[in-house]
Amino acid sequence: VFPAVIALDGGHGVAGPVGRMMVGMALVDPAYMVTVGYPPDQPNSRTEDLTHWPYDDQGQRRGGGGAGFLAFLLEELGPFLEARYPVRMQRSVLFGHSLGGLFVATLLAEKPDAFGGYIAASPSVYWDETVLQRVAAAASRGGGRRVVVAVGGKEPEHMLAGARQLTEALQAPGSALKVESRVF
């Protein structure tokens, strides 16, 4: 039985290179790489699926579909993968970049036992700074899970600050998470 790396890729083509990097850096053992994206003929719904609370976009209400997307991951995708491949979701890693990184942090705050590990790359903490308090409160329920927060060293300051803040929240007093922070 193997773990899977579930990459909230959105069709951006990062899943394969990220998977090779994670195995090469010994972040994960060999694993199935599963990318979650959108069909080429359908709109990319990342801002809808990866945000848990609606926001105002020039007078239009957008976002807020994160709970539905989470249900898809846990109630549909997980059982689908476990029924067809030798994988176990409890051993698997959820990887998200940018809004996907925010989604990973939000899921970790809500259900820290949903996955065996988490990777939040360039998490868009500025999009929802309340995630920091929720992650800090949930860190004690981490069960020793590994969490990697990564960011590019030449990203804008708000992205670097968000990664630092998320790392600090994950390491809150009483945290039961194994937290690693990387600046590339």
Backbone torsions as a table, in degrees:
resi	resn	phi	psi	omega
1	VAL	NA	132.8	-176.5
2	PHE	-114.8	159.8	168.5
3	PRO	-81.5	165.1	170.9
4	ALA	-120.2	149.7	169.4
5	VAL	-104.4	114.4	179.6
6	ILE	-94.7	109.7	-177.1
7	ALA	-102.4	120.8	176.8
8	LEU	-81.0	76.5	-167.2
9	ASP	-82.8	-35.3	-179.2
10	GLY	66.2	15.9	179.6
11	GLY	84.0	13.8	-177.4
12	HIS	-86.8	-1.8	176.0
13	GLY	74.0	23.2	-179.0
14	VAL	-93.5	-14.5	-171.8
15	ALA	-61.7	-48.8	-178.6
16	GLY	-60.7	-55.0	178.7
17	PRO	-60.3	-36.8	179.2
18	VAL	-66.7	-41.9	178.4
19	GLY	-60.3	-45.7	178.2
20	ARG	-62.5	-40.1	179.1
21	MET	-63.9	-44.0	-176.9
22	MET	-64.8	-40.2	177.5
23	VAL	-68.6	-43.5	-179.9
24	GLY	-62.2	-31.8	179.4
25	MET	-91.8	5.3	-179.1
26	ALA	60.3	31.1	174.1
27	LEU	-75.9	-29.4	177.4
28	VAL	-142.1	154.8	170.4
29	ASP	-74.7	169.8	175.1
30	PRO	-49.9	136.7	-172.7
31	ALA	-150.6	161.9	169.3
32	TYR	-73.2	137.9	177.2
33	MET	-106.1	119.7	-178.0
34	VAL	-119.8	123.1	179.1
35	THR	-106.3	135.3	179.6
36	VAL	-110.0	113.2	-177.3
37	GLY	-138.9	-154.8	-176.9
38	TYR	-128.5	143.0	177.6
39	PRO	-57.8	147.0	-176.0
40	PRO	-57.2	-29.5	-177.6
41	ASP	-92.4	9.6	-178.9
42	GLN	-116.8	152.3	178.4
43	PRO	-68.2	150.4	175.7
44	ASN	-78.2	120.8	-174.9
45	SER	-109.0	30.6	-177.0
46	ARG	-56.3	-44.9	-177.5
47	THR	-67.1	-24.2	175.8
48	GLU	-80.2	-51.2	-171.9
49	ASP	-74.1	-30.7	-171.1
50	LEU	-100.3	3.1	176.3
51	THR	-113.9	136.7	-177.0
52	HIS	-90.4	-17.5	-178.7
53	TRP	-127.4	139.0	179.6
54	PRO	-63.3	154.4	177.9
55	TYR	-138.2	162.2	179.4
56	ASP	-91.7	125.3	177.7
57	ASP	-121.8	92.0	-179.8
58	GLN	52.5	48.4	176.0
59	GLY	88.1	-5.4	177.9
60	GLN	-110.2	138.4	178.1
61	ARG	-81.2	126.3	-178.9
62	ARG	-134.3	168.7	175.3
63	GLY	75.6	-170.3	177.0
64	GLY	90.9	8.9	-178.8
65	GLY	-93.2	9.5	-175.8
66	GLY	-58.7	-38.2	-179.8
67	ALA	-64.2	-40.4	177.7
68	GLY	-66.4	-40.2	178.7
69	PHE	-66.5	-39.9	176.2
70	LEU	-60.5	-44.3	177.4
71	ALA	-59.9	-41.2	176.6
72	PHE	-58.0	-48.6	-178.1
73	LEU	-60.2	-47.1	-173.3
74	LEU	-83.7	-34.6	-173.4
75	GLU	-100.1	-21.7	179.9
76	GLU	-114.2	-57.7	-175.9
77	LEU	-64.3	-48.4	-179.3
78	GLY	-56.2	-55.1	178.3
79	PRO	-60.6	-36.6	177.3
80	PHE	-59.6	-49.3	-179.0
81	LEU	-64.4	-45.1	-178.1
82	GLU	-64.8	-30.4	-179.9
83	ALA	-76.4	-23.9	-173.0
84	ARG	-111.2	-19.9	-175.9
85	TYR	-134.0	158.1	178.9
86	PRO	-79.9	64.0	179.0
87	VAL	-124.6	156.0	174.0
88	ARG	-129.1	125.7	-177.7
89	MET	-63.7	-32.6	179.6
90	GLN	-64.0	-20.1	176.7
91	ARG	-97.8	-5.6	-171.0
92	SER	-86.1	165.7	-176.8
93	VAL	-117.7	135.6	174.6
94	LEU	-100.9	124.3	-179.5
95	PHE	-116.9	130.8	174.7
96	GLY	-142.3	145.3	179.8
97	HIS	-118.2	137.8	177.5
98	SER	63.1	-116.1	176.1
99	LEU	-62.1	-31.0	174.6
100	GLY	-63.5	-35.7	175.8
101	GLY	-65.8	-38.9	174.7
102	LEU	-64.1	-42.7	178.2
103	PHE	-60.1	-43.5	178.0
104	VAL	-58.1	-46.1	179.7
105	ALA	-63.1	-41.0	179.7
106	THR	-64.8	-44.0	178.1
107	LEU	-63.2	-42.8	178.1
108	LEU	-59.0	-39.0	178.6
109	ALA	-68.1	-35.5	-176.4
110	GLU	-86.2	-42.4	-174.3
111	LYS	-140.6	72.8	-175.1
112	PRO	-61.8	-17.6	-179.5
113	ASP	-95.5	6.3	-176.9
114	ALA	-66.7	-33.9	-179.1
115	PHE	-129.5	163.7	178.5
116	GLY	-77.2	-21.9	179.8
117	GLY	-163.9	168.4	-174.7
118	TYR	-141.1	142.8	172.4
119	ILE	-130.2	119.6	176.9
120	ALA	-112.1	104.7	-179.4
121	ALA	-98.8	129.1	-179.6
122	SER	44.4	53.7	-175.4
123	PRO	-64.1	132.8	-179.3
124	SER	-80.7	63.8	-177.9
125	VAL	-60.3	-33.3	180.0
126	TYR	-58.6	-24.3	-178.3
127	TRP	-69.6	-33.3	-179.6
128	ASP	-153.6	86.0	-176.5
129	GLU	-69.8	-13.3	177.2
130	THR	-66.0	-17.9	179.7
131	VAL	-61.0	-28.7	-178.0
132	LEU	-63.0	-46.1	179.0
133	GLN	-65.6	-40.3	-178.3
134	ARG	-68.5	-38.2	177.2
135	VAL	-66.7	-44.1	179.3
136	ALA	-59.7	-40.6	179.9
137	ALA	-68.6	-30.9	-177.3
138	ALA	-89.0	-13.5	-173.5
139	ALA	-57.8	-31.5	-179.5
140	SER	-68.8	-16.8	179.1
141	ARG	-97.8	16.7	-174.1
142	GLY	-71.0	-18.9	175.5
143	GLY	59.3	27.5	179.1
144	GLY	79.2	8.7	-179.4
145	ARG	-65.5	147.2	179.0
146	ARG	-88.1	134.2	177.4
147	VAL	-129.7	127.1	176.4
148	VAL	-112.7	129.2	173.4
149	VAL	-112.8	122.1	-177.3
150	ALA	-127.0	150.7	178.7
151	VAL	-155.8	152.1	176.5
152	GLY	-80.8	135.4	-176.6
153	GLY	-63.7	-19.8	-179.6
154	LYS	-105.6	14.3	176.5
155	GLU	-72.6	164.0	177.7
156	PRO	-58.6	153.1	-176.0
157	GLU	-55.7	-36.9	-178.9
158	HIS	-65.5	-28.5	176.9
159	MET	-75.5	-41.6	176.5
160	LEU	-62.4	-42.9	179.3
161	ALA	-63.9	-41.6	179.2
162	GLY	-61.5	-41.5	178.4
163	ALA	-65.2	-41.4	177.7
164	ARG	-63.4	-45.5	-178.7
165	GLN	-63.7	-40.7	179.4
166	LEU	-65.7	-42.3	177.6
167	THR	-58.7	-45.9	179.4
168	GLU	-61.6	-41.9	179.9
169	ALA	-64.7	-39.1	178.9
170	LEU	-66.4	-26.8	-179.7
171	GLN	-97.7	21.4	-179.9
172	ALA	-54.2	154.6	177.7
173	PRO	-51.7	134.0	-179.6
174	GLY	85.6	4.4	-178.3
175	SER	-60.9	137.2	176.0
176	ALA	-113.4	35.3	178.4
177	LEU	-113.9	150.9	171.2
178	LYS	-99.5	102.5	-171.5
179	VAL	-103.3	134.2	176.8
180	GLU	-130.3	134.9	178.8
181	SER	-118.2	133.7	-179.6
182	ARG	-130.9	132.8	171.6
183	VAL	-112.1	120.3	-177.8
184	PHE	-98.9	NA	NA
